[in-house]
Amino acid sequence: MLTRNWQDVAESMVRSDAHFGTRDGALLRQRLCELVAADTLAVAASVPTLDLKPLQSHAGGFGVRLRSQLRLVLEIADPAIRLVGDGDVDLTKVGAIRILAIEECDEP
């Protein structure tokens, strides 16, 4: 479900800790591994620790909580998946995502 580049970061404790710090690096690796294990975004949405939420600022975008005020921002990578009506998407059909950013946010 994730690209090889992000999988490399998730698998390398040295790389992720050097880039994000020990605490956030460990959280990032855990969340990425949880995303990799999910066959679809619907499965990922059912994992409580991911706290997957649609982003109002980005159609087809989602946020995954790493910790208070830090999130992983992703989007649907399959162009064939269309948003319906009010921006909802059938998460059972989303099998590929793209990581856009790791960002600070206002969420507690």
Stockholm file with secondary structure:
# STOCKHOLM 1.0

chainA/1-108         MLTRNWQDVAESMVRSDAHFGTRDGALLRQRLCELVAADTLAVAASVPTLDLKPLQSHAGGFGVRLRSQLRLVLEIADPAIRLVGDGDVDLTKVGAIRILAIEECDEP
#=GR chainA/1-108 SS CCCHHHHHHHHCHHHHHHHHCHHHHHHHHHHHHHHHHCSSHHHHHTCTTTCCEECTTSTTEEEEEEETTEEEEEEECCTTCCCBTTTBCCGGGCCCEEEEEEEECSCC
#=GC SS_cons         CCCHHHHHHHHCHHHHHHHHCHHHHHHHHHHHHHHHHCSSHHHHHTCTTTCCEECTTSTTEEEEEEETTEEEEEEECCTTCCCBTTTBCCGGGCCCEEEEEEEECSCC
//
